[in-house]
């Protein structure tokens, strides 16, 4: 499992993609998951995950220069969820960026991906209007996640600064306006 950052936007997927900084991608969600997001943000046209590599971890927390330290955090979460070793290995491969057989994401200076994501969020909200963001630690999607159905936290664009984990807490839908 990894962190995934979800977006529910009034724009189209191609418009969202055109605003993303190089190195980040927006993957459309299955229709059922889009409907979950649209049930929380009624003006949303599209639901997507914002990814760097195969997950959103780089947007939320800095990778430790020692991959073993970074992966230990993931392993601890997997154990808490009761996952077996095989499942842990599959998810760690995805986190490393190796699941699709491609190269792992290229490292950047500390704070680079979080800053790039924050800049996207600010520009997106200014151009598209209120947009919902949600951070979740799972490969299981949104259908069984109760956090997405919790009370929406509304914040102004001015609060989108610093570490993403501070303005976008795990399991709390945040409407940026």
N, C-alpha and C positions, 0 to 999 in steps of 0.2 A: 504494500500500500504506500501511497504517497499523498502529498497534499495536492488537491486540485482546486483551482479557482474558477468559479462559474460566473457567468455574466448573463443577465437578462436585459436585452437592449431593445429600444424602439427602432433601431436601425436594422438594415438587412445584414446578413452574414458578410457579404462582399464589402459593404461599407465599413463594418467593424474591422475586417481584415486589412482594409486599406489604411486604417489609422494605426495599426499596431507597429511598434518599432521592429526593425529587422531582428530576426532571431526568435520572435514570439509568434505563435500561431493561434488561430481560433478554430476549434473543431466543433461543428454543429452537434448538438445532442440528439439522441433518438426522440421521436415525437412525444412519447410518454413523459420523458424527463423535461422536455420543453414545456409541456402542459403543467408540470409541477411548478416550474419557475413562473409561468404566466399566471398561475393561481396566486402567486405572491406579489407579482408586479404586473398589474393588469394592462399596462401600456406596452409591455414587451412584445416585440415582433419575433425575436430570435433568442434561443437559449444556446449557449456555447461554453466550452471550457477553454481557458487561456493557458497555453502550454509553452514551456521552454524545454525542448527535447520531448520526453514522453510523459512529463508530469509538470506540476506547477511549483515544485519544491523550491526552485531557485528564486521564485518571486517572494516567497514567504520567509525563508531563512537562508543565511549564508551556508554554503557547503564548507565543511572543515577541510583544510588542505590535506589532511589524512583521511582518505575515504573510509577507513575503518571506524573512525570516530563518528562520522556522519551516519554510517550504516548501523552503528550500535543504537542510535536513537530510534531508527526504524525498527530494528529487531525487537527492542523493548516494547514498542507499540504493538507489533505483531503478536508478541507473547501475551500481552494484556488482552488481545482479542481472541486468543486461543488458536492461532494458526499453526499448522504443522510446518516442518522444515521445508518440504517441497514447495509449499505455497510462498513461504518467506523468500526462498531463492528466486522464484519467478518474479516476485514483486521487486526484489533488490536489483535484478537484471533490468527491469523496466526503469527503475530509479536511476541506474547508472547510464541509461540511454542505449543499452545493448539489446533490448528485447526485439527490435526490428532488424537487427543485424547491422545497423548503421553505426557511425562513430558517436561516442559520447559528446554531449554539448561542450563547446569550446569555453574554457574558463574566462572570466572577465574580472576586472578589479572589484574589490569588496563593495557591495552596495549597488553595483551596476544594474542588475536585473530588477531589483526592487524599485530603484529610481526610475528606470525605464517604464515599468508597469505603472507607477504613480503618475508619471507624465501622461501616459495613455489614458488613465482613468480621468484625470483632470480635463484633458482635451475632449474626451468622449462626452463627459457630462455637459461641458459647455456647448458642444455642437448638437448633441442628441437629446439633451434634457435628462431628467432623472433616470438613473440606471442602477439596477440591482447587482450586487456582487455577493458571492458566498464562498467561503473557504471550508473545505471538507477533507478529512484524512480517510481516504477509502478508494478502492478500485471498484466498489460495488454500485456506484452511481447514486442518484438522488431518490429513487422510488421508495426505499425503505428508511430514508434518513428523516427523522422527526425534527432535527434542528432547522431545516429549511422552512418548516411550518411555524416556527416560533415568531415572536413579535419582531417586526422589522425595525432596525435602528436607522434613523435618518440623520445624515450628516451633510454639512455644506462642503463644497469643493475645497475650501480653505483647510479643512481638516485632513485632507489626503496628502500627508507628508510624513517623512520619516519611515521607519520600518513598517512594511505592509501589515505585519502581525499586530501592530498596535491599533490601526484604524479598522482592520478587517479581522476581528477575532474569529477563531474557529467555531463553526456551528451557529453563527449569528448572521442572518441576512442583513446586509447594509445597503441602504438606498442612498446613493451619492447624487446630490442635486446642486 
